Amino acid sequence: MKAVMKTRPAPGIELCDVPIPSFAPDELLVKLRTAALCGSDKDVYEYTPSVAAQNLKLPFIMGHELFGEVVDMGANVTGFSVGDMVASDSHMPCGSCYLCGTGKRHLCMKRGVLGRQKDGCFAEYMALPAVAAIRMAPDMKPEHGPLLEPLGVAIHAAQRVPLSGRSVLVIGLGSIGIMEADVVRLMGANRLIVCSTSDEKLKAAVEHGADHGINSKKADVAAEVMRLTGGRGVDVVFEMSGVLKLFNIGIDCLAKGGSIVSVGLFNEDVVIPDYNSRVIRSERILTSIFGRLMYETWEVTKEFLALNRLELDRYVGAVLPLDEFDRGVELSRRVSGRIVYKISD
């Protein structure tokens, strides 16, 4: 089978021919229909310093945002059948540590992640741990299936803080930032401000429910937020970009007592100047999320889908064949939405 593999500690990938994987008693054999490109996949592709520091065991098959059909399964698997369509949470909890036992399986002390510690979904088939599999509707559009894992990130972030009647700033309109703006509005945010370096993305966000858009290359973001809020600041900031300068700008956009939810991953140590004044004496709350709650976030996500509250087509930037993986990485820097690779019919 064809597979996108990280084979050496340097930028780039190799498209390899490898055997169809064997599967353990607690795993599903999944024939992949589609898989999507995450920002963290691009970090692996580029082999950034943060990825290099993880000492990942090479080679491995990349990818963790998936949609496919169960074609076989291990003897210990229950709750799934051959022919089921599945997505994946991407986290592989052990089920026995303190965090798994206290409702934080997504933060499992021994967890692995698909496409890093275990071969992932940029391939024709994969062995998917049943604990990470999520059954999806059989008639789901294949290009939508891989979007649900990142959509769950946006939903988990939105549930981290109260939103009803509150003013919100979303910084960064990458794929998950676009989702975040849609989700926080659906969850009751009052005034919604979005921030990006792209006028095109800002225009689209305003057309789909945001009240104001700010281009961080053209305006003083904090000053503009204060102008829009009568000098008070916003109640909540979602920092989606992973850019340290914008994270600090986000703190300055907060009202006293407000919360900033950090979602974007940083490639440098986070430094917050004048912390006493900007955070402690203003009682600003710094919090974060990672991934999704297993499996609570998925139930909320499914409810959004059942009610047709989200336009999933908006989140697809392009659909490409798997052998155009490099082109997808390059295209992802310019398009709005996820790059989805079509693997099979």
N, C-alpha and C positions, 0 to 999 in steps of 0.2 A: 504494500500500500504506500501511497505518497504521504510524506509527513514533513512539516517544517521543524527543523531541529536547530538547537543552539549547540554547536559542536566545539567551539573554542572561545577562550576569554578575550574576545575582540568584537568590534562592530560587525554586524551582518548575521546571516543565517544560511543554512543549506537545505535545499529541498531534496530529501532522501527517499529511497525505496527501502522500506523496513517490513518485517513480518507483521501480520495482524496480531495484536497482543493477546496473550493468554490472560485469563481473569481468575481472581481468587474466589473462594466460596462466598464472600460478602460483597462481590462486585457484579456490575452489569457490563455486558459487552454492548456498546452503543455504536450504531452506524451513524456517523455525523452527517447531518443535512447542511448545517451552516455553523459558522463560528465568527465571533467579532473581535476586533482589535482594540485592546484596552491600552491606556497610557502606560501602564506598568509593563505591557508587552513591548512597547517601544523602548522602555528603559532597558529591558533585557536585550532587545535587538541592538541597541547602541552600546550596550555593556557600560552603563554609567558607573561612576565610583560607588554609588549606593548599592548597585547590584553586585559589583565586584566584591564589596565588603561582606556579602552574604555567603561567600564561598560555596556557591551552588555546585552540585556534582554534575559534571558534563560527561557525555551529551544527554540532552533530554528534549522531548517534544514540547513545544510551547503552546500556550493558549488555555483559557479557562472560561470564556463566555461562549456557551454552546447550545445547540438544539439538535436532537437526533432521535433515532428510533432504537428501542431495546430489541436486540436480535438474539440474545442469549443471556444467561445469568447463572451465578453460582448457587450451589445447593443450599446455602444459608440465607439467601435473600427472600424476604417476604414483602408483600405489599406492592409488588410490580409484576407485570406480565409481559411476555414477548409481544411486541407490537405497540407498547406504550411509547408515547412521545415524551421526552424529558428535556428539561434544562438542568443546570447545576448551580449550587450555591458556591462552589469552588473551594470552600473550606472543608477540611477533613478532620473533624474532631475525634479525640480518642474515646470519649464517652465515659471516662472513669476518673478524670482529674477533678480538682476542686472547682475550677471554673465551669466545666461541663455539668457538674452537680449542682451549681448555683445559677443556672439559667444563662450562662455566658459561653455557650459552646463555640460561638464564632471567635472567641479569644482563647480557646483551648491551649493549655500550657505545652501540649505536645503536638499541636495541629500541624498538618502539612497543607500545602496549597497546590491545586492542580496547575500544571504547566510550569512548576518549579521543582517541588519535592517529588512530584509524580508526573509521569508523561501526560500531556494535556490534549487539547482538542483540535489543534491545527493538523489534522490527519483524517484519513478516511474512516478509521475505527479507533475507539479508545476503551480502556477498562476503567469504568467509573465506579468508585465506591458508592454503594447504595445509600449510605448516610448522607452523601452530598447530592443525591438525585432528587429532582422535583418533577412530579408528573404534571404535564401540561395538556391543554385541550388538543384533541387529535386534528382539529381543523385549523390550528394556529398557522399563520403565514410563516414559512421558514425563516424569512429575514427578520421577523419580529422576535423569534425565540431567544436568540442570544442577547437581546436588549434587556431582558428581565433581570439579569444579575446586576448590571449597572443601575437600572431603574430602582432596584432594591436599596442601593447605596443612597440614592436621593431620598427615598421614602424613610429610611432609617435616620438620616440626618434631620429630616423635617419633623420627625417624632421626638427628637432629642430635647426640644424646647417648646413651650407653649407658643402657638401662632395665632390663635383666634383674635382678630381685632388689632393685631400688632403690625408695626412697620418693619419691613425686611429689606435688606440689601443682599443680593447675590453677586459675588465677585468671581468672574470667570465663566464664560459661556462655551466651554468645551461640551462634549456630549452630556456628561452628568450635570454640568451647570445648567444646560438648557432644560434637562429633566427637573432639576431642583426648582427652577423658576416656575414651571408648570405645577409641580406638586405643592409648593408652599401656598400658591394661590388657591388650589383646591382645598387645602387644609385650613383655610380661613384667614390668611394674611390680609391685612387691610391695604396699606400702601406698599407696593412692590417696586423696588428700584433694582436695576441690573447694571453691571459694569463689565466692559469688555474692551479689547483693543480693536474690535471689528465693528464698523458701522453697520455692515450687513446683518450680523448676528443681533446687534442691538435693535435694529429695525424689526427683525422677525420676532424678537421677544416682546416688543411693544405691541405688535400686531396680534400676539397671542396672549395678551393679558397683563403684561407689565405696565406700570404707570409712567416710568421714566427710564431712560437709558443714558449712561455716562461712558464716554470713551476715555479711558485712563491715559491715553497718549495725548489727548487734546485738552483735558480739563483737570483742574485740581479736584480730585474725587471727594475728599473730605469736605472741602469748602462747598461743593455743589450739594452734597448730602445735607449739610447743615442749612443751606439755603432752602432746600425742598422741605425740610422738616421744621422750619421756623427756629433754627438754632438749637434744637433739642438733640438731634441725632436719631438713628433708628434703634428699635428695640432688639433686633436680631441681625447678625451678619452671618452669611454662609460663605466661607472662604474655600472656593473650589479650585483655585489656580495652582496652588503649591508654590507661589512666588512670594518670597519673604517680604519684599517691599510692599506688596499688596496686602499681605497679612497685617502688617503694621498700620497701613492706611485703614484697613477694616476696623482696627481697634479705635482709631481716631474718629471713625464714623458712628460709633456706638453712643447711645444715650447713657448716662450714668445708670448703673444697675442692669445694663443690657448684656446680652450674651453673644459671643462669637463662636460659631461651630466650625472647627477646622476639619476639612474633608480632603483637600488636595495634599499630596505627599511632597515634602520638601527634599531637595537634593543638597541642602546645607543645614548647618545647625541654626536653630531659631534663636534669634536675639531680639529682646524687646527693650529698647531704650526707655529710660525714665519710668520703669515698671511701677514704682511706688505711687507716682502721681497718676499715670495713665490707667492703671489697673486696680491697685489696692485701694487707694483713696476714692476711687470712683465706683468701687464695688462692681467692676465689670467682670463677667464670668467667662473664662476660657474653657471650652470643652471640645470634644472631638468624637468622631465615630470611625469605625473600621469595618467595612463589609456590611453585612446584614445580620439581624437577629435570626437564629435558626430555631424555629421555622416561622416565627411570628411575622417577620417582615414579608415573607412570601404570601401569607394569607391576606395581608393588606393589599399587596400588589395584585393578587388574583381578583380581589374585589374591585379595584380600579378597572381592571380589564373587563370584568363582567358587566360593569356599568358603562363601558365605553367612554370613560372620562378623559382618556389621554389619546392623542393622535400619534401612534407609534411610528407611522411613516415619517414623521418629522425627525425622528432620531436616527434614521438611516442616511448616512452621507453618500455611500456608494456600495454597490454589490459587484464583487470581482471573483474570478476563479482563484483557487488556492495557489496555483502556480504563478500568480501575479502578486505574491505577498510583498515583495519589495516595493512595487508600485503603490500598493495600498498604504504602506508606511509613509511614503512620500506624499501621497494624496491626502492623508489624514491631517497633514499640517495646514491644509488649505480649505478643506470642506467642513461644513457644519454637520455634525452627526457621526455615528459610528461607521467605520469601514466593516462591512459584512462580507465574509468569504463564503461563496456557494461551493459546497463540497460534493453533494450528490442530490439527485432528484428524490 
